[in-house]
């Protein structure tokens, strides 16, 4: 049995993470987008950070594009998205 990730859900999301999480608030199933409003890919690093912190979860794998990270918000992610708590380090990830 592996030890739980001690960083999961700790701290506030960066501005970039919070912006990404907010994109899923009004989507069916709280799906998070793969592309921004200008058609550019969302940074896989940003998505993986949100997955690691428990704010997002893998929804399903796309057999036509297995590298795509198709995710949705978790309840913890919803709370992080609507929180106004400032991040300790607000470095851009995306």
N, C-alpha and C positions, 0 to 999 in steps of 0.2 A: 504494500500500500504506500503510495507516494504522499509526501507531506504537502498540504495545501499551499498554494502560492500566497505568501505573506503580503504581497503588494496588491493582490486582487481587491479592487474596489477602494483602495486607500488613496486619499488625496482627491483633489478636484481635477477635473479634466482641463487641459490647456484650452486656449481659445479655439484652436483648430479642431481639437477633439470635440468640444462642446458644439461647435458649429456643425460638424458632421453628425453627431448624435441627434441634434435637433431636426435634421432632414428626415428622420424616420418617424417623428412624432405624429404626423398626419397621414402616414402611408398605410395602406391595408396591411395588416399583420405586422405593422411597425418595421417594414422592410427598409433597410438602409441602401442608399444608392451606390452604384458602381461608378457613376459619372456625375460631375457637377453640372450646374445649370448652363455652362458653356460647352459641354460635351467632352471635357477633359477628364481623364481617369482620376478617381480618388486615389491618393497615395496608399499603396499596399502596407507601407510602414504604419501609417496612421490607423488603418483598419486593424492591423495586427495588435497595435497598442490597445485599442478599444476591446479587442477580444481578450487579451491577456489580463486586462483590468476588470473583466466581467461585465462590461457595459454593453457588449454585443455578443451574439452567439452565431455560430454557423447555422444557416437555415437549411441549405441543401447544396449538393455539388451539381454543377452544370456539366453534363457529360460532353457537351460540345466545346466547352471552355473550362477545363478543370482547374486552371490557375486563378479563375475569378473567385473572389471571396464574397459569396452571396450570404449576407448576414441580416440579422434583425436585432432590434433593441431588446435588452433584458429589462426587467423591472428596475434593476440597479442602474441601467443605462438611462431609463426614463428619468429617474431622480437626478442623475448627473446632468442630463440635458437641460432640465428646468432649474437646476440649482444656480444660484448667483454667487456661490462661494468662489473666490479667486483661487487660481492655481498657484502653488508655491513657485514653480518655474513655468513660465508661459512661453515656451519656445515653440516656434512654428514647426509643424511636422508635415504639413501637406503642401 
